[in-house]
Amino acid sequence: MMISKPDLIFMRWSILAICASALVSAIALYASGEYAKTSQHGLRNAQAMLNDARNRLATAHQDQENMAIYTNEYDSLNERGIFGDDHRLDWMEGLERIRQKNLATDFRFNIAPQKTYAMQPPADSGNFDIHYSEMKLQLDLLHEGQLLDFLNALRSQIKGWYQLEGCTLQRATKETGGATASMQLTAECVGGWVTLKNRNAP
């Protein structure tokens, strides 16, 4: 079928209208696609922000629970004199008080200068440096029970944290005028006083 020139002139507005409609439809489809992409991107961002907020809230709740748990522990350790500089004078005075209770026949002690303690294997000590003051003990005992009583008193009656590394016991004799008067034990114990120093403390 042939379309004549007069027919084209007559149909031109219809053709232009169809082309315009197609162009508008294409623009609308493109805009809809871009809007959908933007909406999905916004939804993903909103979801990520929501998840982040939930994680922060969960972390805050966990921190609050940890604070409640560890505050009691911290207060207990602080009361025992674990934090700060070494309490050498307190330890010496405490040992002299134990001496007056006659828990051992006699004892001598030597507290070495404080040094930084290197844990083996290494472990994270948080915001604290661990310090260690080695203390060697030499005790004269009548029986093994005195050593246990002495060590229990050392831990319970002196503020601080004494870490016992080990003791050696040996039997000895006392002689008077060439005759054996009594049997006794001597003990040598090695350990140290542990203190924690906050790195941010003045």
SENU-746149 format. One record per residue (C-alpha): residue number from 1; chain; x, y, z. Coordinates in steps of 0.2 Angstrom, whole numbers, plus 2048, in hexadecimal, padded with zeros to 3 digits. Example, Ala and Ser with C-alpha at 12.3 -4.5 7.8 and 13.67 -1.06 7.14 Angstrom:
+------+------+-----+-----+-----+
| fiza | base |  xx |  yy |  zz |
+------+------+-----+-----+-----+
|    1 |    A | 83E | 7EA | 827 |
|    2 |    A | 844 | 7FB | 824 |
+------+------+-----+-----+-----+
% end
This chain:
+------+------+-----+-----+-----+
| fiza | base |  xx |  yy |  zz |
+------+------+-----+-----+-----+
|    1 |    A | 800 | 800 | 800 |
|    2 |    A | 807 | 811 | 7FB |
|    3 |    A | 805 | 820 | 806 |
|    4 |    A | 804 | 830 | 7FD |
|    5 |    A | 80C | 840 | 802 |
|    6 |    A | 7FB | 848 | 806 |
|    7 |    A | 7F8 | 839 | 812 |
|    8 |    A | 809 | 83C | 81A |
|    9 |    A | 805 | 84E | 81D |
|   10 |    A | 7F5 | 849 | 825 |
|   11 |    A | 7FD | 83C | 830 |
|   12 |    A | 80C | 846 | 835 |
|   13 |    A | 804 | 84C | 845 |
|   14 |    A | 7FF | 83A | 84A |
|   15 |    A | 811 | 834 | 846 |
|   16 |    A | 818 | 842 | 850 |
|   17 |    A | 80D | 83E | 85F |
|   18 |    A | 812 | 82C | 85E |
|   19 |    A | 824 | 830 | 85E |
|   20 |    A | 822 | 83D | 86C |
|   21 |    A | 818 | 82F | 876 |
|   22 |    A | 826 | 823 | 873 |
|   23 |    A | 833 | 82F | 878 |
|   24 |    A | 829 | 834 | 888 |
|   25 |    A | 827 | 821 | 88C |
|   26 |    A | 83A | 81E | 88A |
|   27 |    A | 83E | 82D | 895 |
|   28 |    A | 831 | 827 | 8A2 |
|   29 |    A | 838 | 815 | 8A2 |
|   30 |    A | 84A | 81B | 8A4 |
|   31 |    A | 845 | 827 | 8B2 |
|   32 |    A | 83B | 819 | 8BA |
|   33 |    A | 84B | 80D | 8B9 |
|   34 |    A | 856 | 81B | 8C0 |
|   35 |    A | 849 | 81E | 8CE |
|   36 |    A | 849 | 80C | 8D2 |
|   37 |    A | 85C | 80B | 8D3 |
|   38 |    A | 85C | 81A | 8DE |
|   39 |    A | 84F | 813 | 8E9 |
|   40 |    A | 858 | 802 | 8EB |
|   41 |    A | 868 | 80B | 8EF |
|   42 |    A | 85F | 815 | 8FC |
|   43 |    A | 857 | 806 | 903 |
|   44 |    A | 868 | 7FD | 904 |
|   45 |    A | 870 | 80C | 90D |
|   46 |    A | 861 | 80D | 919 |
|   47 |    A | 862 | 7FA | 91C |
|   48 |    A | 875 | 7FC | 91F |
|   49 |    A | 872 | 80B | 92B |
|   50 |    A | 865 | 801 | 934 |
|   51 |    A | 871 | 7F2 | 936 |
|   52 |    A | 87F | 7FD | 93C |
|   53 |    A | 873 | 805 | 949 |
|   54 |    A | 86E | 7F4 | 94F |
|   55 |    A | 880 | 7EE | 950 |
|   56 |    A | 885 | 7FE | 95A |
|   57 |    A | 876 | 7FB | 966 |
|   58 |    A | 87B | 7E9 | 968 |
|   59 |    A | 88D | 7EE | 96C |
|   60 |    A | 887 | 7FC | 978 |
|   61 |    A | 87C | 7EF | 981 |
|   62 |    A | 88B | 7E3 | 982 |
|   63 |    A | 897 | 7F1 | 988 |
|   64 |    A | 88A | 7F5 | 995 |
|   65 |    A | 889 | 7E3 | 99B |
|   66 |    A | 89C | 7E2 | 99B |
|   67 |    A | 89E | 7F2 | 9A5 |
|   68 |    A | 892 | 7EB | 9B2 |
|   69 |    A | 89C | 7DA | 9B3 |
|   70 |    A | 8AD | 7E2 | 9B3 |
|   71 |    A | 8AA | 7F1 | 9BE |
|   72 |    A | 8A8 | 7E5 | 9CD |
|   73 |    A | 8B8 | 7DC | 9C8 |
|   74 |    A | 8C1 | 7ED | 9C6 |
|   75 |    A | 8BB | 7F3 | 9D6 |
|   76 |    A | 8C0 | 7E3 | 9DF |
|   77 |    A | 8D2 | 7E4 | 9D7 |
|   78 |    A | 8D3 | 7F6 | 9DB |
|   79 |    A | 8CF | 7F3 | 9ED |
|   80 |    A | 8DC | 7E6 | 9EE |
|   81 |    A | 8E9 | 7F3 | 9E8 |
|   82 |    A | 8ED | 7EB | 9D7 |
|   83 |    A | 8ED | 7FB | 9CD |
|   84 |    A | 8FA | 809 | 9CD |
|   85 |    A | 90C | 808 | 9D3 |
|   86 |    A | 913 | 7FA | 9DE |
|   87 |    A | 90E | 7FB | 9F0 |
|   88 |    A | 91F | 7F5 | 9F7 |
|   89 |    A | 91C | 7FD | A08 |
|   90 |    A | 90B | 7F5 | A0A |
|   91 |    A | 912 | 7E4 | A06 |
|   92 |    A | 920 | 7E6 | A12 |
|   93 |    A | 915 | 7EC | A20 |
|   94 |    A | 909 | 7DD | A1C |
|   95 |    A | 917 | 7D1 | A1D |
|   96 |    A | 91C | 7D8 | A2E |
|   97 |    A | 90A | 7D6 | A34 |
|   98 |    A | 90B | 7C4 | A2F |
|   99 |    A | 91B | 7C1 | A38 |
|  100 |    A | 913 | 7C7 | A48 |
|  101 |    A | 906 | 7B9 | A46 |
|  102 |    A | 914 | 7AC | A47 |
|  103 |    A | 90D | 7A2 | A38 |
|  104 |    A | 91F | 79D | A35 |
|  105 |    A | 92E | 79A | A40 |
|  106 |    A | 937 | 7A8 | A37 |
|  107 |    A | 938 | 7AF | A25 |
|  108 |    A | 942 | 7BB | A1A |
|  109 |    A | 93C | 7C3 | A0A |
|  110 |    A | 944 | 7CD | 9FC |
|  111 |    A | 939 | 7D8 | 9F0 |
|  112 |    A | 942 | 7DC | 9E0 |
|  113 |    A | 93F | 7EC | 9D6 |
|  114 |    A | 930 | 7ED | 9CC |
|  115 |    A | 931 | 7E8 | 9B9 |
|  116 |    A | 925 | 7E7 | 9AB |
|  117 |    A | 91E | 7D5 | 9AA |
|  118 |    A | 91F | 7CC | 999 |
|  119 |    A | 912 | 7BF | 997 |
|  120 |    A | 916 | 7AF | 98F |
|  121 |    A | 90D | 7AC | 983 |
|  122 |    A | 90A | 7BE | 980 |
|  123 |    A | 8F8 | 7C4 | 984 |
|  124 |    A | 8EE | 7D4 | 982 |
|  125 |    A | 8EE | 7DE | 993 |
|  126 |    A | 8E3 | 7EB | 98C |
|  127 |    A | 8E7 | 7FD | 992 |
|  128 |    A | 8F2 | 7F6 | 9A0 |
|  129 |    A | 905 | 7F2 | 9A2 |
|  130 |    A | 908 | 7E4 | 9AE |
|  131 |    A | 916 | 7E6 | 9BA |
|  132 |    A | 91E | 7D9 | 9C5 |
|  133 |    A | 928 | 7DB | 9D5 |
|  134 |    A | 930 | 7CA | 9D9 |
|  135 |    A | 931 | 7C5 | 9EB |
|  136 |    A | 93B | 7B7 | 9F2 |
|  137 |    A | 937 | 7AF | A02 |
|  138 |    A | 941 | 7A4 | A0E |
|  139 |    A | 937 | 79C | A1C |
|  140 |    A | 93B | 792 | A2B |
|  141 |    A | 92D | 786 | A2F |
|  142 |    A | 928 | 779 | A3C |
|  143 |    A | 91D | 76F | A2F |
|  144 |    A | 916 | 771 | A1E |
|  145 |    A | 905 | 778 | A24 |
|  146 |    A | 90E | 788 | A29 |
|  147 |    A | 913 | 78B | A17 |
|  148 |    A | 901 | 78A | A11 |
|  149 |    A | 8FB | 795 | A20 |
|  150 |    A | 908 | 7A2 | A1B |
|  151 |    A | 904 | 7A2 | A09 |
|  152 |    A | 8F1 | 7A4 | A0D |
|  153 |    A | 8F5 | 7B2 | A18 |
|  154 |    A | 900 | 7BA | A0B |
|  155 |    A | 8F1 | 7BA | 9FE |
|  156 |    A | 8E3 | 7BE | A0A |
|  157 |    A | 8EB | 7CB | A16 |
|  158 |    A | 8F6 | 7D6 | A0B |
|  159 |    A | 8EE | 7E1 | 9FE |
|  160 |    A | 8F5 | 7DC | 9ED |
|  161 |    A | 8F7 | 7CE | 9E1 |
|  162 |    A | 904 | 7C2 | 9E6 |
|  163 |    A | 908 | 7B5 | 9D8 |
|  164 |    A | 911 | 7A6 | 9DF |
|  165 |    A | 91D | 79D | 9D3 |
|  166 |    A | 923 | 78F | 9DE |
|  167 |    A | 92A | 789 | 9EE |
|  168 |    A | 938 | 77D | 9F3 |
|  169 |    A | 938 | 774 | A04 |
|  170 |    A | 946 | 76B | A0C |
|  171 |    A | 948 | 764 | A1D |
|  172 |    A | 955 | 76B | A29 |
|  173 |    A | 95B | 767 | A3A |
|  174 |    A | 960 | 773 | A48 |
|  175 |    A | 96E | 76D | A53 |
|  176 |    A | 972 | 773 | A65 |
|  177 |    A | 982 | 76E | A6D |
|  178 |    A | 985 | 760 | A60 |
|  179 |    A | 974 | 758 | A63 |
|  180 |    A | 965 | 75A | A57 |
|  181 |    A | 958 | 764 | A60 |
|  182 |    A | 94A | 765 | A53 |
|  183 |    A | 945 | 762 | A41 |
|  184 |    A | 93E | 770 | A37 |
|  185 |    A | 93B | 774 | A25 |
|  186 |    A | 942 | 782 | A1B |
|  187 |    A | 939 | 789 | A0C |
|  188 |    A | 93E | 795 | 9FD |
|  189 |    A | 930 | 79C | 9F3 |
|  190 |    A | 930 | 7A7 | 9E4 |
|  191 |    A | 922 | 7B2 | 9DD |
|  192 |    A | 91E | 7C4 | 9DB |
|  193 |    A | 912 | 7D2 | 9DD |
|  194 |    A | 908 | 7D6 | 9CE |
|  195 |    A | 902 | 7E8 | 9CB |
|  196 |    A | 8F9 | 7F0 | 9BC |
|  197 |    A | 8FD | 801 | 9B6 |
|  198 |    A | 8F1 | 80B | 9AA |
|  199 |    A | 8FB | 811 | 99C |
|  200 |    A | 8F0 | 821 | 99B |
|  201 |    A | 8F2 | 825 | 9AE |
|  202 |    A | 8FD | 834 | 9B2 |
+------+------+-----+-----+-----+
% end
